[in-house]
Amino acid sequence: MKIKFLGTGGAFEPTYGNSAAILEINQQNILIDAGFTIYPKLVQLDFWKIDYILLTHLHNDHCGSLANILLHSCFYANGRKLVILYQTETFRDQIKSFLNIQLKDVEKYAEFKPTTEIPGLFYLDTFNRHSEGFQTFSFIFEEAGERLVYSGDLRDCNFLFNHLSTLPSLPTQVYHDISFDSTNKGHAFYTDLIPYQAQFNILGYHCDPTQKPADNTIPLVYDQPDLRY
């Protein structure tokens, strides 16, 4: 598996781009999230080798340019519908409702397939653990004896790490959203992540790297050039 980030910032940090990544698994590329800065980034890179799109949730910094990406792929890039993977039928219907407002008939520009389409892809339902009453998901990918974890937006990091502790032992890389503001109740505060470093290899994203405090020991994706486009 290979992962590279198209952006590592949050909703209010466009300088660093909305957090999103391209994951290569089973020789196919999955675009994880499609916030409002992601379409122009894909255009800049001229990168349209996308086989699937996978969303953690429907906040604008994670889906704001989804319609543009679908349209561009259909009319200007590879000329085909992209496949949106869905975790549950309820979430699929939410995505369709969101897109139909913009596209009128989303089925003209996208196909929908369940996440079981991808061997080694599992999701963790994190409803209410980022924003009250709001649906979010974390993802777990496994291939060739390795595990890669993508948190999405997740305030309650204990929930994710407790789940990971129940899984068979594998080399595991965890990409987790991180906050350096203790008043931010939507994302994992860095001191909550630090205790898990003894067991897991953790990298933080979805943040302003200039706000990193001196006592933070969680490496940031932003500081790893090989992990960013």
C-alpha positions in Angstrom: 0.0 0.0 0.0 1.1 3.5 -0.7 -0.5 6.8 0.5 0.2 10.4 -0.5 -1.7 13.4 0.8 -3.2 16.1 -1.4 -3.7 18.3 1.6 -3.1 18.1 5.4 -5.0 21.1 6.7 -8.4 21.6 8.2 -11.5 23.5 7.2 -10.0 26.9 8.1 -6.4 26.2 6.9 -6.6 26.4 3.1 -2.9 27.2 3.0 -2.2 23.5 3.7 -5.1 22.2 1.6 -8.1 20.2 2.9 -7.0 16.9 4.3 -7.3 14.2 1.6 -5.1 11.4 0.2 -4.6 9.0 -2.7 -4.3 5.5 -1.4 -2.9 2.8 -3.7 -4.2 -0.7 -2.8 -4.6 -3.8 -5.0 -3.1 -1.7 -7.8 -6.0 0.7 -7.7 -6.2 4.3 -6.6 -8.7 5.5 -4.0 -9.3 9.2 -3.4 -10.0 9.5 0.3 -12.1 12.7 0.8 -12.7 15.5 -1.7 -12.8 18.9 0.1 -13.1 22.2 -1.5 -9.3 22.6 -2.3 -9.0 19.1 -3.7 -10.4 19.7 -7.2 -7.9 22.5 -8.0 -5.1 20.4 -6.6 -6.0 17.5 -8.9 -6.1 19.9 -11.9 -2.8 21.3 -10.9 -1.2 17.8 -10.7 -3.2 16.6 -13.8 -3.9 13.5 -11.7 -7.0 11.6 -12.8 -5.9 8.0 -12.3 -8.6 7.6 -9.7 -10.6 4.4 -9.6 -12.7 5.0 -6.5 -13.7 7.8 -4.1 -14.2 7.2 -0.4 -15.6 9.8 2.0 -15.1 9.9 5.7 -18.1 12.3 6.1 -20.0 15.1 4.5 -18.5 18.3 6.0 -17.5 20.7 3.2 -13.8 20.3 3.8 -14.2 16.6 3.0 -16.6 16.7 0.1 -16.9 20.3 -1.1 -15.4 19.6 -4.6 -16.8 16.1 -5.1 -19.2 17.3 -7.8 -16.4 19.1 -9.7 -14.3 16.0 -9.6 -17.0 13.8 -11.0 -17.8 16.3 -13.8 -14.2 16.8 -14.7 -13.6 13.1 -14.9 -16.6 12.6 -17.1 -16.0 15.5 -19.5 -12.3 16.4 -19.5 -10.2 13.6 -18.0 -10.7 9.9 -18.6 -14.3 10.3 -19.8 -15.8 7.7 -17.5 -17.9 7.7 -14.3 -15.9 7.4 -11.1 -17.0 4.9 -8.5 -18.1 6.2 -5.1 -17.7 3.6 -2.4 -20.3 3.6 0.4 -20.2 2.2 3.9 -23.9 1.9 4.5 -27.0 2.4 2.4 -28.1 5.3 4.6 -24.8 7.1 3.9 -25.0 6.3 0.2 -28.4 8.0 0.1 -27.0 11.0 2.0 -24.2 11.3 -0.6 -26.7 11.1 -3.4 -28.9 13.7 -1.9 -26.0 16.0 -1.5 -24.8 15.6 -5.1 -28.3 15.6 -6.7 -28.7 19.2 -5.6 -25.6 20.1 -7.7 -25.8 17.6 -10.5 -29.6 16.9 -10.8 -28.9 13.3 -11.6 -25.8 12.0 -10.0 -26.1 8.5 -11.6 -25.1 10.2 -14.9 -21.7 11.0 -13.4 -20.9 8.4 -10.7 -21.5 4.8 -9.8 -22.1 3.6 -6.3 -20.6 0.4 -4.9 -20.3 -0.9 -1.4 -16.9 -0.9 0.3 -16.8 -4.7 0.1 -15.8 -4.0 -3.5 -12.3 -3.5 -2.2 -10.6 -6.5 -0.6 -8.9 -5.4 2.6 -11.0 -2.3 3.2 -12.9 -2.1 6.5 -14.7 0.8 8.1 -15.4 1.8 11.6 -18.6 3.7 12.3 -17.7 6.8 14.4 -21.1 8.4 14.5 -21.3 11.2 17.1 -17.5 11.0 17.8 -16.5 14.1 15.7 -19.6 16.3 15.7 -22.7 15.7 17.8 -25.3 13.7 15.9 -23.2 13.6 12.8 -22.1 10.5 10.7 -18.4 10.0 10.3 -16.2 6.9 9.5 -12.7 5.8 10.1 -11.0 3.4 7.6 -8.7 0.4 8.0 -6.8 -1.0 5.0 -4.9 -4.3 5.0 -2.7 -5.7 2.2 0.3 -7.9 2.1 0.6 -8.3 5.9 0.4 -4.5 6.6 -2.3 -2.3 8.0 -3.0 1.4 7.3 -5.5 3.3 9.4 -7.1 6.6 8.4 -9.1 8.3 11.2 -11.2 10.7 9.3 -12.3 13.5 11.8 -12.4 11.8 15.2 -12.5 13.5 18.5 -12.6 10.2 20.4 -9.3 8.6 19.5 -9.6 6.1 22.3 -12.5 4.5 20.4 -10.3 3.9 17.4 -7.3 2.7 19.3 -9.3 0.4 21.5 -10.7 -1.2 18.4 -7.3 -1.6 16.8 -6.1 -3.3 20.0 -8.6 -6.1 19.3 -7.3 -6.9 15.8 -4.7 -9.5 14.9 -1.2 -8.1 15.2 0.2 -6.5 12.0 2.6 -3.7 11.3 0.2 -0.7 11.6 0.5 2.9 10.4 -2.1 5.2 11.8 -2.9 8.6 10.2 -4.9 10.5 12.7 -6.4 14.0 12.7 -4.7 16.1 15.4 -5.5 19.4 17.2 -3.3 21.7 19.2 -6.2 23.6 20.6 -7.7 22.1 23.8 -11.0 24.0 23.1 -11.4 22.2 19.7 -13.9 19.4 20.6 -14.1 18.0 17.0 -10.6 16.5 16.8 -8.1 14.5 18.8 -6.0 16.7 21.1 -2.4 15.8 20.7 -1.9 14.8 24.3 -4.6 12.2 23.9 -2.6 10.6 21.0 0.8 10.5 22.6 0.1 7.6 25.0 -0.6 5.3 22.0 2.8 6.0 20.4 4.2 3.1 22.4 2.0 0.6 20.5 1.3 2.3 17.2 3.2 4.3 14.6 1.1 7.5 14.4 1.3 10.5 12.1 -0.9 13.6 12.5 -2.8 15.5 9.9 -5.7 18.0 9.6 -3.9 20.8 11.4 -1.9 24.0 11.0 1.7 22.7 11.5 2.9 26.1 12.7 0.8 25.7 15.8 2.6 22.6 16.9 3.7 22.9 20.6 7.2 22.1 21.7 6.1 19.1 23.7 4.3 17.4 20.8 5.9 14.1 19.9 3.4 13.1 17.1 5.1 13.6 13.7 3.0 15.4 11.2 2.3 14.4 7.6 3.0 17.9 6.6 6.7 17.5 7.7 7.1 14.3 5.6 7.7 15.5 1.9 7.5 11.9 0.6 3.9 11.6 1.9 2.7 14.8 0.1 2.0 15.7 -3.5 
